[in-house]
Amino acid sequence: MPGSHSMHGRLQREGWSTFWYDTGTFSEYAGVIYVSGANTACAYISGWIEVGDTNYSHDPYRLCMPGVG
């Protein structure tokens, strides 16, 4: 998808009340996100991207290391 798009990403580690997020208009994806302690707790990630008049979103997705959660 060439061009700049409005995007939002949110990440939260299981058991934490705080979360990390970023929102803005971006032309590139940043890449890797490191979650401290994710080897002992699952993390939840969600977000959306707007392309033209269409908004693509995803409900929180649970990510766990093998043997965790």
C-alpha positions as CSV (number, residue, x, y, z in Angstrom):
1,M,0.0,0.0,0.0
2,P,2.1,2.9,-1.2
3,G,1.5,6.4,0.4
4,S,0.8,7.6,3.9
5,H,-2.0,6.1,6.0
6,S,-3.6,6.9,9.3
7,M,-2.7,4.1,11.7
8,H,-3.1,3.2,15.4
9,G,-1.5,0.4,17.3
10,R,-1.9,-0.6,21.0
11,L,0.0,-3.2,23.0
12,Q,-0.6,-4.3,26.6
13,R,1.1,-7.0,28.6
14,E,-1.2,-9.4,30.5
15,G,-1.5,-8.4,34.2
16,W,-0.6,-4.7,33.5
17,S,-3.1,-1.9,33.8
18,T,-1.0,0.4,31.6
19,F,-0.5,0.0,27.8
20,W,1.6,1.4,25.0
21,Y,0.1,2.9,21.8
22,D,1.0,5.1,18.8
23,T,-1.3,6.9,16.5
24,G,-0.6,9.1,13.5
25,T,-0.1,9.2,9.7
26,F,2.8,7.0,8.6
27,S,4.3,5.9,5.3
28,E,6.3,3.0,6.8
29,Y,5.9,0.3,9.4
30,A,8.4,0.6,12.2
31,G,9.1,-3.2,12.6
32,V,9.9,-5.1,15.8
33,I,8.2,-4.3,19.1
34,Y,9.9,-5.6,22.3
35,V,7.7,-6.5,25.2
36,S,9.6,-6.8,28.5
37,G,8.6,-9.9,30.5
38,A,6.7,-11.5,27.6
39,N,8.5,-14.8,28.3
40,T,6.4,-15.1,31.4
41,A,3.2,-13.3,30.4
42,C,1.1,-13.0,27.3
43,A,0.6,-9.7,25.5
44,Y,-2.3,-8.2,23.6
45,I,-2.0,-6.2,20.4
46,S,-4.7,-4.4,18.4
47,G,-4.9,-1.6,15.9
48,W,-6.3,-0.2,12.7
49,I,-5.2,1.3,9.4
50,E,-7.2,3.6,7.2
51,V,-6.7,3.3,3.4
52,G,-8.9,5.7,1.5
53,D,-12.4,5.4,2.8
54,T,-11.8,2.0,4.3
55,N,-10.8,1.3,7.9
56,Y,-9.2,-2.1,8.6
57,S,-9.1,-3.0,12.3
58,H,-8.4,-6.0,14.5
59,D,-9.7,-6.8,18.0
60,P,-7.1,-7.5,20.6
61,Y,-5.0,-10.5,19.6
62,R,-3.4,-12.5,22.4
63,L,0.3,-13.4,21.8
64,C,2.0,-15.9,24.1
65,M,5.4,-17.7,24.1
66,P,5.1,-21.5,24.0
67,G,4.3,-22.8,27.5
68,V,3.0,-19.4,28.7
69,G,-0.7,-18.6,29.3
